[in-house]
Amino acid sequence: MEITGVSATAVSTESWGEFVEFPLVTVMSGYEEYNNAEGDTPQARRKWMGPVGDVIVEIETDAGVTGVGHGNWATGAIATIVEETLSKLIVGEDPNERERLWDVMYRATIPFGRKGAAIEAISAVDLALWDIAGKAAEKPVYELLGGPVTEEIPCYASNLHPVDLDTLEREAIDYVEQGFDAMKMRFQYGPGAGRRGMKKNEELVATVRDAVGDDIKLAADAYMGWNVRYAKKMLKRLEKYDLAWVEEPVIPDDIDGYAEVRASTDIPISGGEHEFTRWGHKELLERGAVDILQPDVHRCGGLTELQRIDALASAHDVPVIPHSGTNPHLHFIAASTNAPMAEYFPIPDWYKEQKEEKDSTYADAIYRDPPAAEAGVIELPDGVGLSTALNHEALERFAVE
C-alpha cells in the first residue's frame, strides 16, 4: 500500500459553539481585553482562541483506503505544515511504516518544531495513518494497540462552567442523575481578582460539592490562569472539599512551579494537556510535577507518541487521563492498563433549553456518531480504524477559506 495524497481542512472555533464564551479563568486572564471572568466580555476568549481551532487531515492510499486524523489549536499553521512539509515526506511511502514516518516527520521539523504547531501537525498525520491501518485490517485500532483491556470506558462529565451558582448546582445534580460518579468544573478567577476572587472560587467548589455529595469524584480546572503563590493559597482553601485533582494551576513551562504547588497540597495536581512529545512529558514526570498526566493525542504527537508517553507514566506510577474524549483517545484507553477514565463533554440541559436551534459541539458537528456516555461509561468504539466517520456537510460549513 502506498500513500497517494494528503489534504488538510482548517476548522473554525465557531464549531465549538458558545462554550468558549462562558466566564472562567484562563492563561490570558491577566490582560483585561482577554478576560471574560465576569462574563461581560463574551468574545474575549474567542479573540485569542480563533479563528481556527482544528485541522482535519485526510490521507489517501492506492488501496482505496482513506485515513482521517485531526490536530488542534495552532490556527492555519497546522494545515500549512501538513500540506507544504509533511505531505512531501509521506506521499509515496507505505502508511504502515508509522514508526519510521513519525521519526522522519519529527526530524524534518526540528528547525521550526519540537513543540506546538509542528507536533500538532504530526499528530494529525499519525492519527490518519493509524486509521488507515485499522481500516485495512478491518479492525478497531484498539485491537492493533493490544487491547481491549476493558469492556467499557468509565468517563467523567467535563463541563460545569461558572455561569451562575443556581445553574451550576442544577447541572451538577443532573450529571449525578445521569449516572456519572465523576465530574470536572472550572474556576472563574485568578490572581488579578485578589481575595474576592478566591472567595468566589471557593464558593463555586462548595456549591458543586454540596450538590453532589461526598461520594462523587470532583475535579477542577484552573486552565493555566494562576501563578504559584496564588495556587498555593487557593489550594489550601480547597483541601476540605476533597478534590480529585486540580488541573493546570500554572503555565506549562513553569515545571518548577508545578512541583512546588504539588508539594504544598494534598490535592492531586494534573497537567500535560499543553505539553508535547515524550520528552516534554518525561520532564513533568521526572521532576515530580504532576500526580496525573493529561496528554492530548491531537497535540502530543499522535497515538504513536502517546503510547511512549503512557509507558513513561506507567514506569513512574502516574495514571494517564487524556485531555478530551475523542474517539482516538477512547481507542488508546481501551488498550492501556494505565488509563483509568476518559473525559466526556455532555451538553448541559440548561444550554439546550435556551437554544432554539441546538448548535452542536465540535465532536458532534464534524464527526458522525460521536461517542455517547450512558450511566457514566462509554461503550468501546465499534467501527474499524479510529471510528471517525466525517460529517462532510458540517466540515464544509465550518471550514475556513
Sine and cosine of phi, psi and omega as CSV:
sin_phi,cos_phi,sin_psi,cos_psi,sin_omega,cos_omega
0.00,0.00,0.58,-0.81,-0.07,-1.00
-0.69,-0.72,0.63,-0.78,0.05,-1.00
-0.97,0.24,0.79,-0.62,-0.05,-1.00
-0.93,-0.38,-0.32,0.95,-0.02,-1.00
-0.25,-0.97,0.47,-0.88,0.00,-1.00
-0.68,-0.73,0.73,-0.68,0.07,-1.00
-0.73,-0.69,0.44,-0.90,-0.01,-1.00
-0.71,-0.71,0.75,-0.66,0.01,-1.00
-0.87,-0.49,0.88,-0.47,0.04,-1.00
-0.98,0.20,0.69,-0.73,-0.08,-1.00
-0.88,-0.48,0.75,-0.66,-0.04,-1.00
-0.95,0.30,0.47,-0.88,0.11,-0.99
-0.92,0.40,-0.15,0.99,0.11,-0.99
-0.84,0.54,-0.46,0.89,0.00,-1.00
-0.94,0.35,-0.24,0.97,0.00,-1.00
-1.00,0.08,-0.02,1.00,-0.01,-1.00
0.95,0.32,-0.41,-0.91,-0.10,-0.99
-1.00,-0.01,0.06,1.00,-0.07,-1.00
-0.91,0.42,-0.42,0.91,0.04,-1.00
-0.96,0.27,-0.11,0.99,-0.04,-1.00
-0.97,-0.24,-0.08,1.00,-0.02,-1.00
-0.95,0.30,0.51,-0.86,-0.08,-1.00
-0.94,0.34,0.74,-0.67,0.14,-0.99
-0.15,-0.99,0.30,-0.95,0.04,-1.00
-0.97,0.24,0.61,-0.80,0.04,-1.00
-0.64,-0.77,0.06,-1.00,0.03,-1.00
-0.88,0.47,-0.34,0.94,-0.04,-1.00
-0.99,-0.17,0.08,1.00,-0.14,-0.99
-0.91,0.41,-0.25,0.97,0.03,-1.00
-0.96,0.29,-0.18,0.98,0.00,-1.00
-0.93,-0.36,0.85,-0.53,-0.14,-0.99
-0.83,0.56,-0.64,0.77,-0.09,-1.00
-0.94,0.33,-0.27,0.96,0.02,-1.00
-0.93,-0.38,0.17,0.98,-0.11,-0.99
-0.97,-0.25,0.91,-0.41,0.07,-1.00
-0.89,-0.45,0.54,0.84,0.00,-1.00
-0.86,0.52,-0.53,0.85,-0.01,-1.00
-1.00,0.06,-0.14,0.99,0.01,-1.00
0.98,0.18,0.09,1.00,-0.05,-1.00
-1.00,-0.08,-0.06,1.00,0.09,-1.00
-0.79,-0.61,0.96,0.28,-0.18,-0.98
-0.89,0.45,-0.34,0.94,0.01,-1.00
-1.00,-0.02,0.03,1.00,-0.13,-0.99
-0.86,0.51,-0.70,0.71,-0.02,-1.00
-0.94,0.35,-0.63,0.78,-0.02,-1.00
-0.92,0.40,-0.39,0.92,0.03,-1.00
-0.88,0.48,-0.58,0.82,-0.02,-1.00
-0.95,-0.32,-0.22,0.98,0.01,-1.00
-1.00,0.03,-0.35,0.94,-0.12,-0.99
-0.93,-0.36,-0.15,-0.99,0.07,1.00
-0.99,0.10,-0.30,0.95,-0.07,-1.00
-0.98,-0.22,0.73,-0.68,-0.04,-1.00
-0.91,-0.41,-0.50,0.86,-0.06,-1.00
-0.58,-0.81,0.34,-0.94,0.08,-1.00
-0.74,-0.67,0.82,-0.57,0.05,-1.00
-1.00,-0.07,0.81,-0.58,0.00,-1.00
-0.94,-0.35,0.76,-0.65,0.07,-1.00
-0.86,-0.51,0.77,-0.63,-0.01,-1.00
-0.89,-0.46,0.84,-0.54,-0.01,-1.00
-0.99,-0.16,0.49,-0.87,0.03,-1.00
-0.79,-0.62,0.26,-0.96,0.02,-1.00
-0.96,0.27,-0.11,0.99,0.06,-1.00
-1.00,-0.02,0.05,1.00,-0.01,-1.00
0.99,0.16,0.18,0.98,0.02,-1.00
-0.99,-0.16,0.79,-0.61,0.03,-1.00
-0.91,-0.42,0.79,-0.61,0.03,-1.00
-0.98,-0.18,0.56,-0.83,-0.02,-1.00
-0.85,-0.52,0.73,-0.68,0.11,-0.99
-0.61,-0.80,0.26,-0.97,0.12,-0.99
-0.56,-0.83,0.53,-0.85,0.10,-1.00
-0.88,-0.48,0.35,-0.94,-0.02,-1.00
-0.63,-0.78,0.31,-0.95,0.12,-0.99
0.99,-0.11,-0.69,0.73,-0.25,-0.97
-0.99,0.11,0.68,0.73,0.05,-1.00
0.67,0.75,-0.61,-0.80,-0.05,-1.00
-0.96,0.27,-0.09,1.00,-0.04,-1.00
-0.89,0.46,-0.61,0.79,0.00,-1.00
-0.87,0.49,-0.75,0.66,-0.02,-1.00
-0.86,0.50,-0.67,0.75,0.01,-1.00
-0.89,0.45,-0.71,0.70,-0.01,-1.00
-0.90,0.43,-0.67,0.74,0.01,-1.00
-0.89,0.46,-0.75,0.66,-0.13,-0.99
-0.97,0.22,-0.57,0.82,-0.10,-0.99
-0.99,-0.11,-0.37,0.93,-0.05,-1.00
-0.87,-0.50,-0.86,0.51,-0.13,-0.99
-0.92,0.39,-0.60,0.80,-0.01,-1.00
-0.87,0.50,-0.60,0.80,0.00,-1.00
-0.93,0.37,-0.41,0.91,-0.01,-1.00
-0.99,0.11,-0.44,0.90,-0.14,-0.99
-0.93,-0.37,-0.37,0.93,0.04,-1.00
-0.89,0.46,0.75,-0.66,-0.06,-1.00
1.00,-0.04,-0.14,0.99,-0.02,-1.00
-1.00,-0.09,0.25,-0.97,0.05,-1.00
-0.99,0.16,0.87,-0.50,-0.06,-1.00
-0.92,0.39,-0.26,0.97,0.01,-1.00
-0.98,0.22,-0.22,0.97,-0.02,-1.00
-1.00,0.03,0.86,0.51,-0.14,-0.99
-0.91,0.42,-0.66,0.76,-0.01,-1.00
-0.87,0.49,-0.74,0.68,-0.01,-1.00
-0.92,0.40,-0.68,0.73,-0.03,-1.00
-0.91,0.40,-0.60,0.80,0.06,-1.00
-0.87,0.49,-0.72,0.70,-0.04,-1.00
-0.91,0.41,-0.64,0.77,0.04,-1.00
-0.88,0.47,-0.72,0.69,-0.01,-1.00
-0.90,0.43,-0.66,0.75,-0.02,-1.00
-0.90,0.43,-0.74,0.68,-0.03,-1.00
-0.91,0.42,-0.60,0.80,-0.03,-1.00
-0.94,0.34,-0.39,0.92,-0.04,-1.00
-0.97,-0.23,0.06,1.00,-0.01,-1.00
-0.81,0.59,-0.67,0.74,-0.03,-1.00
-0.86,0.51,-0.43,0.90,0.00,-1.00
-0.77,-0.64,0.19,0.98,-0.11,-0.99
-0.84,-0.54,-0.79,-0.61,-0.04,-1.00
0.98,0.18,-0.49,0.87,0.13,-0.99
-0.53,-0.85,0.20,-0.98,0.13,-0.99
0.95,0.30,-0.65,-0.76,-0.22,-0.98
-0.84,0.55,-0.66,0.75,-0.04,-1.00
-0.89,0.45,-0.68,0.73,0.00,-1.00
-0.95,0.32,-0.57,0.82,0.07,-1.00
-0.90,0.44,-0.60,0.80,0.07,-1.00
-0.91,0.41,-0.70,0.71,0.05,-1.00
-0.87,0.49,-0.62,0.78,0.02,-1.00
-0.85,0.53,-0.72,0.69,-0.03,-1.00
-0.90,0.44,-0.69,0.73,0.02,-1.00
-0.90,0.43,-0.70,0.71,-0.01,-1.00
-0.87,0.50,-0.67,0.74,0.02,-1.00
-0.90,0.44,-0.64,0.77,0.04,-1.00
-0.90,0.44,-0.58,0.81,0.04,-1.00
-0.92,0.39,-0.65,0.76,0.07,-1.00
-0.91,0.42,-0.62,0.79,0.03,-1.00
-0.88,0.47,-0.67,0.74,0.07,-1.00
-0.87,0.50,-0.71,0.71,-0.04,-1.00
-0.87,0.49,-0.70,0.71,0.01,-1.00
-0.91,0.41,-0.67,0.74,0.00,-1.00
-0.91,0.41,-0.65,0.76,0.01,-1.00
-0.91,0.42,-0.60,0.80,0.01,-1.00
-1.00,0.09,-0.12,0.99,-0.06,-1.00
0.84,0.55,0.69,0.73,0.01,-1.00
-0.68,-0.74,0.46,-0.89,0.17,-0.99
-0.92,0.39,0.52,-0.86,-0.08,-1.00
-0.88,0.48,-0.53,0.85,-0.03,-1.00
-0.87,0.49,-0.43,0.90,0.09,-1.00
-0.95,0.32,-0.59,0.80,0.05,-1.00
-0.93,0.37,-0.43,0.90,0.00,-1.00
-0.99,0.10,-0.08,1.00,0.03,-1.00
0.95,-0.30,0.05,1.00,-0.03,-1.00
-0.99,-0.14,-0.17,-0.99,0.08,1.00
-1.00,0.06,0.42,-0.91,0.09,-1.00
-0.96,-0.28,0.00,1.00,-0.01,-1.00
-0.51,-0.86,0.38,-0.93,0.01,-1.00
-1.00,-0.04,-0.35,0.94,0.06,-1.00
-0.45,-0.90,0.35,-0.94,-0.14,-0.99
-0.93,-0.37,0.90,-0.43,0.10,-0.99
-0.89,0.45,0.52,-0.85,0.01,-1.00
-0.59,-0.81,0.35,-0.94,0.07,-1.00
-0.92,-0.40,0.58,-0.81,0.01,-1.00
-0.97,0.24,0.88,-0.47,-0.12,-0.99
-0.89,-0.45,1.00,-0.02,0.10,-0.99
-0.46,-0.89,-0.97,-0.24,0.13,-0.99
0.76,0.65,0.83,0.56,0.11,-0.99
-0.97,0.24,0.56,-0.83,-0.09,-1.00
-0.98,0.19,0.91,0.42,-0.02,-1.00
-0.93,0.36,-0.81,0.59,0.17,-0.98
-0.32,-0.95,0.29,-0.96,-0.14,-0.99
-0.91,0.42,-0.64,0.77,-0.01,-1.00
-0.90,0.43,-0.69,0.73,0.02,-1.00
-0.91,0.42,-0.66,0.75,0.02,-1.00
-0.87,0.49,-0.72,0.69,0.00,-1.00
-0.88,0.47,-0.72,0.70,-0.01,-1.00
-0.88,0.48,-0.69,0.73,-0.02,-1.00
-0.91,0.42,-0.69,0.73,-0.01,-1.00
-0.88,0.47,-0.70,0.72,0.01,-1.00
-0.89,0.45,-0.63,0.78,0.00,-1.00
-0.88,0.48,-0.64,0.77,0.02,-1.00
-0.91,0.42,-0.62,0.78,0.07,-1.00
-0.89,0.46,-0.69,0.72,0.00,-1.00
-0.91,0.41,-0.44,0.90,0.06,-1.00
-0.98,0.20,-0.17,0.98,0.05,-1.00
0.96,-0.27,0.09,1.00,0.06,-1.00
-0.97,0.25,0.73,-0.68,0.10,-1.00
-0.96,-0.29,0.16,0.99,0.05,-1.00
-0.50,-0.86,0.56,-0.83,0.01,-1.00
-0.41,-0.91,0.28,-0.96,0.00,-1.00
-0.75,-0.67,0.69,-0.72,0.03,-1.00
-0.92,-0.40,0.08,-1.00,0.01,-1.00
-0.87,-0.49,0.57,-0.82,0.14,-0.99
-0.99,0.13,0.37,-0.93,-0.05,-1.00
-0.96,-0.28,-0.43,0.90,-0.17,-0.99
-0.77,-0.64,0.43,-0.90,0.08,-1.00
-0.83,-0.56,-0.28,-0.96,-0.11,-0.99
-0.83,0.56,-0.54,0.84,-0.06,-1.00
-0.90,0.44,-0.37,0.93,-0.02,-1.00
-1.00,-0.02,-0.04,1.00,0.10,-0.99
0.86,0.50,-0.51,-0.86,-0.06,-1.00
-0.92,0.40,-0.52,0.85,0.05,-1.00
-0.87,0.50,-0.69,0.72,0.02,-1.00
-0.92,0.39,-0.64,0.77,0.06,-1.00
-0.86,0.52,-0.71,0.71,0.01,-1.00
-0.88,0.47,-0.66,0.75,0.00,-1.00
-0.92,0.40,-0.68,0.73,0.04,-1.00
-0.85,0.53,-0.70,0.71,0.02,-1.00
-0.90,0.44,-0.62,0.79,0.01,-1.00
-0.89,0.46,-0.62,0.78,0.05,-1.00
-0.87,0.48,-0.75,0.67,-0.01,-1.00
-0.90,0.45,-0.70,0.71,-0.01,-1.00
-0.88,0.48,-0.63,0.78,0.01,-1.00
-0.87,0.49,-0.72,0.69,-0.02,-1.00
-0.94,0.33,-0.68,0.73,0.00,-1.00
-0.88,0.48,-0.69,0.72,0.03,-1.00
-0.90,0.44,-0.57,0.82,-0.04,-1.00
-0.95,0.31,-0.62,0.79,-0.13,-0.99
-0.99,-0.17,-0.27,0.96,-0.03,-1.00
1.00,0.05,-0.02,-1.00,-0.13,-0.99
-1.00,0.09,-0.27,0.96,-0.11,-0.99
-1.00,0.04,-0.16,0.99,0.00,-1.00
-1.00,-0.01,0.74,-0.67,0.08,-1.00
-0.96,0.28,0.83,-0.56,-0.05,-1.00
-0.84,-0.55,0.86,-0.50,0.07,-1.00
-0.93,-0.36,0.25,-0.97,-0.01,-1.00
-0.56,-0.83,0.58,-0.82,-0.14,-0.99
-0.90,-0.44,0.83,-0.55,0.06,-1.00
-0.99,-0.10,-0.13,0.99,0.09,-1.00
0.70,0.71,0.75,0.66,0.11,-0.99
0.91,0.41,0.25,0.97,-0.15,-0.99
-1.00,-0.03,0.02,1.00,0.00,-1.00
-0.94,-0.34,0.16,-0.99,0.22,-0.98
-0.89,-0.45,0.05,-1.00,-0.13,-0.99
-0.89,0.46,-0.74,0.67,-0.04,-1.00
-0.87,0.50,-0.73,0.68,-0.01,-1.00
-0.91,0.42,-0.70,0.71,-0.03,-1.00
-0.86,0.51,-0.69,0.72,-0.03,-1.00
-0.89,0.45,-0.66,0.75,0.03,-1.00
-0.92,0.38,-0.68,0.74,-0.05,-1.00
-0.91,0.40,-0.69,0.72,-0.04,-1.00
-0.91,0.41,-0.56,0.83,0.04,-1.00
-0.87,0.49,-0.61,0.79,0.02,-1.00
-0.94,0.33,-0.42,0.91,-0.13,-0.99
-0.99,-0.13,-0.14,0.99,-0.10,-1.00
-0.86,0.51,-0.52,0.85,-0.04,-1.00
-0.94,0.35,-0.18,0.98,-0.03,-1.00
-1.00,-0.07,0.05,1.00,0.11,-0.99
0.79,0.61,0.85,0.53,-0.01,-1.00
-0.96,0.27,0.59,-0.81,0.03,-1.00
-0.94,0.35,-0.58,0.81,0.15,-0.99
-0.15,-0.99,0.35,-0.94,0.22,-0.97
-0.91,-0.41,0.77,-0.64,-0.19,-0.98
-0.98,-0.19,0.71,-0.70,0.10,-0.99
0.71,0.70,0.89,0.46,-0.02,-1.00
-0.93,0.37,-0.44,0.90,-0.01,-1.00
-0.71,-0.70,0.10,-0.99,-0.02,-1.00
-0.91,0.42,0.49,-0.87,-0.15,-0.99
-0.87,0.49,-0.52,0.86,-0.06,-1.00
-0.98,0.21,-0.21,0.98,0.01,-1.00
-1.00,0.05,0.93,0.37,-0.06,-1.00
-0.94,0.35,-0.59,0.81,0.11,-0.99
-0.87,0.49,-0.63,0.78,0.04,-1.00
-0.90,0.44,-0.69,0.73,0.08,-1.00
-0.81,0.59,-0.76,0.65,-0.04,-1.00
-0.90,0.44,-0.62,0.78,0.02,-1.00
-0.92,0.40,-0.69,0.73,0.04,-1.00
-0.89,0.46,-0.71,0.71,-0.02,-1.00
-0.88,0.48,-0.64,0.77,-0.03,-1.00
-0.94,0.34,-0.27,0.96,-0.11,-0.99
-1.00,-0.04,-0.10,0.99,-0.18,-0.98
-0.61,-0.79,0.38,-0.92,0.13,-0.99
-1.00,0.05,-0.18,0.98,0.02,-1.00
-0.97,0.25,0.80,-0.60,0.06,-1.00
-0.86,0.51,0.61,-0.79,0.01,-1.00
-0.94,-0.34,0.72,-0.69,0.01,-1.00
-0.86,-0.51,0.38,-0.92,0.03,-1.00
-0.05,-1.00,0.07,-1.00,0.02,-1.00
0.88,-0.48,-0.16,0.99,0.03,-1.00
-0.84,0.54,-0.58,0.81,-0.02,-1.00
-0.95,-0.33,0.54,0.84,0.07,-1.00
-0.92,-0.38,0.29,-0.96,-0.15,-0.99
-0.72,-0.69,0.63,-0.77,0.10,-0.99
0.86,0.51,0.14,-0.99,0.01,-1.00
-0.89,0.45,-0.51,0.86,-0.07,-1.00
-0.94,0.35,-0.67,0.74,0.04,-1.00
-0.90,0.43,-0.69,0.73,-0.01,-1.00
-0.95,0.30,-0.51,0.86,0.07,-1.00
-0.87,0.49,-0.64,0.77,0.01,-1.00
-0.91,0.41,-0.66,0.75,0.06,-1.00
-0.86,0.51,-0.67,0.75,-0.05,-1.00
-0.95,0.31,-0.74,0.67,-0.10,-1.00
-0.94,0.34,-0.42,0.91,-0.01,-1.00
-0.99,-0.11,0.18,0.98,0.09,-1.00
0.89,0.46,0.64,0.77,-0.12,-0.99
-1.00,0.03,-0.40,0.92,-0.12,-0.99
-0.66,-0.75,0.47,-0.88,0.16,-0.99
-1.00,-0.07,-0.43,0.90,-0.02,-1.00
-0.71,-0.71,0.73,-0.69,0.00,-1.00
-0.98,-0.21,0.69,-0.72,-0.10,-0.99
-0.78,-0.62,0.85,0.52,0.03,-1.00
-0.91,0.41,0.41,-0.91,0.07,-1.00
-0.91,-0.41,0.86,-0.51,-0.08,-1.00
-0.88,0.47,-0.39,0.92,0.00,-1.00
-0.99,0.11,-0.07,1.00,-0.02,-1.00
-0.82,-0.57,-0.57,0.82,-0.23,-0.97
-0.98,0.18,-0.20,0.98,-0.03,-1.00
0.74,-0.67,0.18,0.98,0.03,-1.00
1.00,0.08,-0.09,-1.00,-0.03,-1.00
-0.92,0.40,-0.59,0.81,0.01,-1.00
-0.84,0.54,-0.70,0.71,-0.01,-1.00
-0.99,0.17,-0.56,0.83,0.00,-1.00
-0.88,0.47,-0.56,0.83,0.07,-1.00
-0.88,0.47,-0.64,0.77,0.02,-1.00
-0.92,0.39,-0.67,0.74,0.02,-1.00
-0.89,0.46,-0.67,0.75,0.01,-1.00
-0.89,0.46,-0.64,0.77,0.02,-1.00
-0.90,0.44,-0.67,0.75,0.05,-1.00
-0.89,0.46,-0.71,0.71,-0.01,-1.00
-0.89,0.46,-0.67,0.74,0.01,-1.00
-0.88,0.48,-0.63,0.77,0.02,-1.00
-0.91,0.41,-0.42,0.91,0.05,-1.00
-0.99,-0.13,0.11,0.99,0.00,-1.00
0.85,0.52,0.63,0.77,0.03,-1.00
-0.90,-0.43,0.85,-0.53,0.00,-1.00
-0.95,0.32,0.45,-0.89,0.05,-1.00
-0.94,-0.33,0.87,-0.49,0.11,-0.99
-0.85,-0.53,1.00,-0.10,-0.17,-0.99
-0.87,0.49,0.47,-0.88,0.12,-0.99
-0.97,0.26,0.76,-0.65,0.04,-1.00
0.96,0.27,0.44,-0.90,-0.11,-0.99
-0.92,-0.40,0.68,0.74,0.01,-1.00
-0.95,0.33,0.25,-0.97,-0.02,-1.00
-0.83,0.56,-0.68,0.73,0.05,-1.00
-0.84,0.54,-0.61,0.79,0.06,-1.00
-0.91,0.42,-0.61,0.79,0.00,-1.00
-0.91,0.43,-0.64,0.77,0.06,-1.00
-0.89,0.45,-0.66,0.75,0.05,-1.00
-0.88,0.48,-0.77,0.64,-0.04,-1.00
-0.87,0.48,-0.63,0.78,-0.02,-1.00
-0.89,0.45,-0.34,0.94,-0.04,-1.00
-0.93,-0.38,0.15,0.99,-0.04,-1.00
-0.88,-0.47,0.67,-0.74,0.10,-1.00
-1.00,0.00,0.03,1.00,-0.07,-1.00
-0.90,-0.43,0.17,0.99,-0.04,-1.00
-0.86,-0.52,0.99,-0.11,-0.18,-0.98
-0.98,0.21,-0.35,0.94,-0.06,-1.00
-0.33,-0.94,0.21,-0.98,0.02,-1.00
-0.91,-0.42,0.45,-0.89,0.17,-0.99
-0.99,0.12,0.62,-0.78,-0.02,-1.00
-0.64,-0.76,0.71,-0.70,-0.07,-1.00
-0.95,-0.32,1.00,0.04,0.10,-1.00
-0.95,0.30,0.52,-0.86,0.10,-1.00
-1.00,0.03,0.88,-0.48,-0.09,-1.00
-0.87,0.48,0.55,-0.83,0.02,-1.00
-0.87,0.49,-0.61,0.79,-0.03,-1.00
-0.90,0.44,-0.52,0.85,0.02,-1.00
-0.95,0.31,-0.67,0.74,0.03,-1.00
-0.88,0.47,-0.65,0.76,-0.06,-1.00
-0.91,0.41,-0.53,0.85,-0.06,-1.00
-1.00,0.02,-0.04,1.00,-0.01,-1.00
-0.96,-0.28,0.88,-0.47,0.07,-1.00
-0.91,0.41,-0.67,0.74,0.09,-1.00
-0.93,-0.37,0.92,-0.39,-0.16,-0.99
-0.97,0.24,1.00,-0.01,0.03,-1.00
-0.89,0.46,0.62,-0.78,-0.01,-1.00
-0.99,0.13,0.38,-0.92,0.20,-0.98
-0.98,0.18,0.06,-1.00,-0.10,-1.00
-0.83,0.55,-0.79,0.61,-0.09,-1.00
-0.88,0.48,-0.62,0.78,0.03,-1.00
-0.92,0.40,-0.60,0.80,-0.13,-0.99
-0.96,0.28,-0.75,0.66,-0.18,-0.98
-1.00,0.08,-0.50,0.87,-0.02,-1.00
-0.93,-0.37,0.63,-0.78,0.15,-0.99
-0.97,0.23,0.58,-0.81,0.06,-1.00
0.78,0.63,0.87,0.49,0.03,-1.00
-0.92,0.39,0.27,-0.96,-0.01,-1.00
-0.84,0.54,0.62,-0.79,0.03,-1.00
-0.76,-0.65,0.77,-0.64,0.00,-1.00
-1.00,-0.04,0.57,-0.82,0.10,-1.00
-0.65,-0.76,0.81,-0.59,-0.02,-1.00
0.82,0.57,0.59,0.80,0.10,-0.99
0.98,0.18,0.21,0.98,0.04,-1.00
-0.70,-0.72,0.38,-0.93,0.07,-1.00
-0.87,-0.49,0.75,-0.66,0.07,-1.00
-0.92,0.39,0.46,-0.89,0.05,-1.00
-0.86,0.50,0.65,-0.76,0.05,-1.00
-0.83,0.55,0.71,-0.71,-0.09,-1.00
-0.96,-0.28,0.01,1.00,0.02,-1.00
-1.00,0.02,0.36,-0.93,0.06,-1.00
-0.95,0.31,0.29,-0.96,-0.05,-1.00
0.91,0.41,-0.65,-0.76,0.02,-1.00
-1.00,-0.04,0.16,0.99,0.07,-1.00
0.86,0.50,0.56,0.83,-0.08,-1.00
-0.90,-0.43,0.98,0.20,0.07,-1.00
-0.99,0.16,0.81,-0.58,-0.07,-1.00
-0.97,0.25,0.59,-0.81,0.20,-0.98
-1.00,-0.07,1.00,-0.06,-0.15,-0.99
-0.91,0.41,-0.49,0.87,0.05,-1.00
-0.90,0.44,-0.71,0.71,0.03,-1.00
-0.93,0.37,-0.62,0.79,0.00,-1.00
-0.88,0.47,-0.67,0.74,0.03,-1.00
-0.91,0.41,-0.60,0.80,-0.02,-1.00
-0.89,0.45,-0.67,0.74,-0.10,-1.00
-0.99,-0.13,-0.01,1.00,-0.03,-1.00
-0.91,0.42,0.60,-0.80,0.04,-1.00
-1.00,-0.08,0.79,-0.62,-0.02,-1.00
-0.91,0.41,0.00,0.00,0.00,0.00
